[in-house]
């Protein structure tokens, strides 16, 4: 039960952080998306097939 309680507390903290961040991102959407993209680039994007790059 203690673990679950801690997890719920963590989730509540995270969601609170999320709302703050989303409010913040409304002010500077470009900067936030850019930093997000550079920090964790999409891993599911395959490299371009050979021969297509010029």
C-alpha positions as CSV (number, residue, x, y, z in Angstrom):
1,X,0.0,0.0,0.0
2,X,2.9,2.3,0.8
3,X,4.3,1.9,-2.7
4,X,1.0,2.6,-4.3
5,X,0.5,5.7,-2.1
6,X,3.9,7.0,-3.1
7,X,3.2,6.3,-6.8
8,X,-0.1,8.2,-6.6
9,X,1.7,11.1,-4.9
10,X,4.3,11.0,-7.7
11,X,1.6,11.0,-10.4
12,X,-0.2,13.9,-8.8
13,X,3.1,15.8,-8.6
14,X,3.8,15.0,-12.3
15,X,0.4,16.1,-13.4
16,X,0.8,19.4,-11.5
17,X,4.1,19.9,-13.2
18,X,2.4,19.1,-16.5
19,X,-0.2,21.8,-16.1
20,X,2.5,24.3,-15.2
21,X,4.6,23.3,-18.2
22,X,1.6,23.5,-20.6
23,X,0.7,26.9,-19.3
24,X,4.4,27.9,-19.9
25,X,4.4,26.3,-23.4
26,X,1.5,28.5,-24.4
27,X,3.7,31.5,-23.9
28,X,6.7,30.1,-25.7
29,X,5.6,27.1,-27.8
30,X,8.4,27.2,-30.3
31,X,11.2,27.3,-27.8
32,X,9.7,24.4,-25.7
33,X,9.0,22.1,-28.7
34,X,12.5,22.8,-30.0
35,X,14.1,22.0,-26.7
36,X,12.0,18.9,-26.3
37,X,13.0,17.8,-29.8
38,X,16.7,18.3,-29.2
39,X,16.6,16.7,-25.8
40,X,14.9,13.5,-26.9
41,X,14.8,13.1,-30.7
42,X,12.1,10.7,-32.0
43,X,13.6,7.2,-31.9
44,X,10.9,5.6,-34.1
45,X,11.9,7.7,-37.1
46,X,13.9,5.4,-39.4
47,X,17.0,6.8,-41.2
48,X,16.3,7.8,-44.8
49,X,16.9,4.8,-47.2
50,X,20.2,4.8,-49.0
51,X,20.1,6.6,-52.4
52,X,17.5,9.2,-51.5
53,X,19.9,11.6,-49.8
54,X,21.5,13.9,-52.3
